[in-house]
């Protein structure tokens, strides 16, 4: 019985540490969410304007924390420079 109570105490102590850790992490998760939403909206707007349906769907479906939208914008930036020089 004493061992069972000791185990429950350890579980509660671990849970309290986890909750304390989450207080530290929430602001970073919020910043990450804002970054992802901003990059996603900009890239979806640009892909919609360029009639890139495949890119639009991929950006909408896959959650890559802003990496896929950033790749799209960098690739299309190069394409738009080529179009302006010709």
Secondary structure in CASP SS format (residue, H / E / C, confidence):
PFRMAT SS
TARGET T0000
AUTHOR 0000-0000-0000
METHOD secondary structure of the structure
MODEL  1
X C 1.00
X H 1.00
X H 1.00
X H 1.00
X H 1.00
X H 1.00
X H 1.00
X H 1.00
X H 1.00
X H 1.00
X H 1.00
X H 1.00
X H 1.00
X H 1.00
X H 1.00
X H 1.00
X H 1.00
X H 1.00
X H 1.00
X H 1.00
X H 1.00
X H 1.00
X H 1.00
X H 1.00
X H 1.00
X H 1.00
X H 1.00
X H 1.00
X H 1.00
X H 1.00
X H 1.00
X H 1.00
X H 1.00
X H 1.00
X H 1.00
X H 1.00
X H 1.00
X H 1.00
X H 1.00
X H 1.00
X H 1.00
X H 1.00
X H 1.00
X H 1.00
X H 1.00
X H 1.00
X H 1.00
X H 1.00
X H 1.00
X C 1.00
X C 1.00
X C 1.00
X H 1.00
X H 1.00
X H 1.00
X H 1.00
X H 1.00
X H 1.00
X H 1.00
X H 1.00
X H 1.00
X C 1.00
X C 1.00
X C 1.00
X C 1.00
X C 1.00
X H 1.00
X H 1.00
X H 1.00
X H 1.00
X H 1.00
X H 1.00
X H 1.00
X H 1.00
X H 1.00
X H 1.00
X H 1.00
X H 1.00
X H 1.00
X H 1.00
X H 1.00
X H 1.00
X H 1.00
X H 1.00
X H 1.00
X C 1.00
END
